[in-house]
Amino acid sequence: MIRFAKEEDRFVMAELVLVILKDMELPFVKEIGEAKTLEILADAMLEPDYRYGFRRALVNEIDGEVAGVAFGYPDKEEATIDQPLDKVLEQYGLSKDMKLFIDEETLPNEWYLDTICVAEKFRGKGVGSALLEALPKIASRDGYEVIGLSVDRANPHAKRLYEKHGFEVVAQREISGHLYDHMQKRTS
């Protein structure tokens, strides 16, 4: 069942986001460690305007478990989505100058799928596809006709999945030192 995330989903969602952050080899995770990153993410998810705030998330729930999650936001919010993390970092005695992300990811006039991740035991069962199929409703609700995303060029499996769902490469970008294809899809 696809539904909006709830506060109590944040611990599982943090674990799923950490999978992506580790794949991206972010300095933040290397510097403070996985356990502390998980704690910080789970707390930051309570901040509604944060990049990974639970209100920005859709989950695919199977038999009462969060099987997968997707986080996204309108392009016009990119400049502010990481500001709520500053408050959480200060609560942990860390400098608010620490950043998870420094590179811009969105293109103009798109609703951006920031992160999608499926729990390992649910992979290959259509969980990610169901989340992708639900995104146009959210983008349209927010007034957007285009959904964008970035896929690591070293992950052809994910790229094929996005292509299967109608996404096409429109640009290339470097994010956190990795090359990404920027893909888009019209909602209508």
C-alpha positions as CSV (number, residue, x, y, z in Angstrom):
1,M,0.0,0.0,0.0
2,I,1.4,3.4,-1.0
3,R,0.8,6.0,1.7
4,F,2.3,9.2,3.1
5,A,5.0,8.6,5.7
6,K,4.3,8.9,9.4
7,E,6.6,10.1,12.2
8,E,7.0,6.5,13.5
9,D,8.4,5.4,10.1
10,R,11.5,7.6,10.5
11,F,13.8,5.0,11.9
12,V,13.3,2.6,9.0
13,M,13.4,5.4,6.5
14,A,16.7,6.6,8.0
15,E,18.2,3.2,7.5
16,L,17.0,3.2,3.9
17,V,18.4,6.7,3.2
18,L,21.7,5.7,4.8
19,V,22.0,3.0,2.0
20,I,21.9,5.8,-0.6
21,L,24.3,8.1,1.4
22,K,26.8,5.3,1.7
23,D,26.6,4.6,-2.0
24,M,27.3,8.3,-2.7
25,E,30.4,8.0,-0.4
26,L,29.4,11.3,1.3
27,P,32.2,12.8,3.5
28,F,29.5,13.6,6.2
29,V,28.9,9.8,6.7
30,K,32.6,9.0,6.7
31,E,33.4,11.8,9.2
32,I,30.7,11.1,11.8
33,G,30.1,7.4,11.2
34,E,27.0,5.4,10.2
35,A,25.4,5.0,13.7
36,K,25.5,8.8,14.4
37,T,24.3,9.6,10.9
38,L,21.3,7.3,11.5
39,E,20.4,9.1,14.7
40,I,20.8,12.5,13.1
41,L,18.7,11.5,10.1
42,A,15.9,10.0,12.3
43,D,15.7,13.2,14.3
44,A,15.9,15.5,11.3
45,M,13.0,13.6,9.7
46,L,10.8,15.2,12.3
47,E,11.6,18.6,10.6
48,P,8.8,19.1,8.1
49,D,10.7,21.2,5.6
50,Y,13.9,19.1,5.7
51,R,15.0,17.2,2.5
52,Y,14.2,13.9,4.3
53,G,11.3,15.2,6.5
54,F,8.7,12.6,6.9
55,R,6.1,14.9,5.3
56,R,8.1,14.8,2.0
57,A,8.0,11.0,1.9
58,L,5.9,8.3,0.4
59,V,6.2,4.8,1.7
60,N,5.2,1.5,0.2
61,E,4.0,-0.6,3.1
62,I,3.7,-4.4,2.9
63,D,2.3,-6.4,5.8
64,G,2.9,-3.6,8.2
65,E,6.5,-3.0,7.2
66,V,8.0,-0.1,5.3
67,A,9.2,-1.8,2.2
68,G,10.4,1.3,0.4
69,V,10.5,5.0,0.5
70,A,10.6,7.9,-1.9
71,F,11.5,11.5,-1.0
72,G,11.0,14.5,-3.2
73,Y,10.5,18.3,-3.4
74,P,9.7,21.1,-5.9
75,D,12.8,22.6,-7.5
76,K,12.0,26.1,-6.0
77,E,12.6,24.6,-2.5
78,E,16.1,23.3,-3.2
79,A,17.8,26.3,-1.7
80,T,16.2,25.7,1.7
81,I,15.6,22.0,2.1
82,D,18.8,21.3,4.1
83,Q,18.5,24.3,6.5
84,P,16.5,22.3,9.1
85,L,19.4,20.0,9.5
86,D,21.4,22.8,11.0
87,K,19.3,22.8,14.1
88,V,19.6,19.1,14.5
89,L,23.4,19.2,14.1
90,E,23.7,21.8,16.8
91,Q,21.7,19.6,19.1
92,Y,24.3,16.9,18.6
93,G,27.1,19.4,19.3
94,L,28.2,19.4,15.6
95,S,28.9,22.4,13.4
96,K,26.0,23.5,11.3
97,D,28.6,24.1,8.6
98,M,28.6,20.3,8.1
99,K,26.6,19.5,5.0
100,L,25.3,16.3,3.6
101,F,25.0,17.8,0.1
102,I,26.6,20.8,-1.5
103,D,25.8,20.3,-5.2
104,E,22.5,21.5,-6.8
105,E,20.5,18.6,-8.2
106,T,17.3,20.0,-9.7
107,L,16.6,21.6,-13.0
108,P,14.1,24.4,-13.4
109,N,10.4,23.7,-13.2
110,E,10.5,20.2,-12.0
111,W,9.4,18.2,-9.0
112,Y,12.5,16.3,-8.0
113,L,12.7,12.7,-6.8
114,D,15.6,13.1,-4.4
115,T,15.8,9.6,-3.1
116,I,14.1,6.2,-3.6
117,C,15.2,3.1,-1.8
118,V,13.7,-0.3,-1.3
119,A,14.5,-2.5,1.7
120,E,16.7,-5.5,0.7
121,K,14.1,-8.2,1.5
122,F,11.5,-6.5,-0.7
123,R,13.7,-5.8,-3.8
124,G,12.5,-7.3,-7.1
125,K,8.9,-7.3,-6.0
126,G,7.6,-4.1,-7.6
127,V,8.0,-1.9,-4.6
128,G,10.1,0.8,-6.3
129,S,7.8,0.6,-9.4
130,A,4.7,1.2,-7.3
131,L,6.4,4.3,-5.7
132,L,7.4,5.6,-9.1
133,E,3.9,5.2,-10.4
134,A,2.5,7.2,-7.5
135,L,4.8,10.2,-8.0
136,P,2.9,12.0,-10.8
137,K,-0.1,12.5,-8.4
138,I,2.2,14.3,-5.9
139,A,4.0,16.4,-8.6
140,S,0.6,17.4,-10.1
141,R,-0.7,18.3,-6.7
142,D,2.3,20.6,-6.2
143,G,1.6,22.2,-9.6
144,Y,4.4,20.4,-11.6
145,E,4.1,18.7,-14.9
146,V,7.7,17.3,-14.9
147,I,9.4,14.9,-12.5
148,G,13.2,14.9,-12.4
149,L,15.7,12.6,-10.8
150,S,19.4,11.8,-10.9
151,V,20.7,8.3,-11.5
152,D,24.3,7.3,-10.9
153,R,25.8,6.4,-14.3
154,A,27.4,3.4,-12.5
155,N,23.9,2.0,-11.8
156,P,22.5,0.8,-15.1
157,H,19.9,-1.3,-13.4
158,A,18.2,1.8,-11.8
159,K,18.5,3.7,-15.1
160,R,16.6,0.9,-16.9
161,L,13.9,0.9,-14.2
162,Y,13.4,4.7,-14.7
163,E,13.4,4.3,-18.5
164,K,10.7,1.6,-18.1
165,H,8.6,4.2,-16.2
166,G,9.0,6.8,-19.0
167,F,12.0,8.8,-17.8
168,E,14.5,10.1,-20.3
169,V,18.0,11.5,-19.9
170,V,18.0,15.3,-20.4
171,A,21.4,16.2,-18.9
172,Q,24.5,15.0,-17.1
173,R,25.7,16.2,-13.7
174,E,28.3,15.7,-11.1
175,I,27.0,15.2,-7.6
176,S,29.3,14.5,-4.7
177,G,32.1,13.5,-7.1
178,H,30.0,11.0,-9.0
179,L,28.6,11.3,-12.5
180,Y,24.8,11.2,-12.8
181,D,22.3,11.2,-15.7
182,H,19.5,13.7,-15.0
183,M,16.3,12.2,-16.2
184,Q,12.8,13.7,-16.5
185,K,9.2,12.5,-17.2
186,R,6.1,14.5,-17.9
187,T,3.2,13.7,-15.5
188,S,0.5,13.9,-18.2
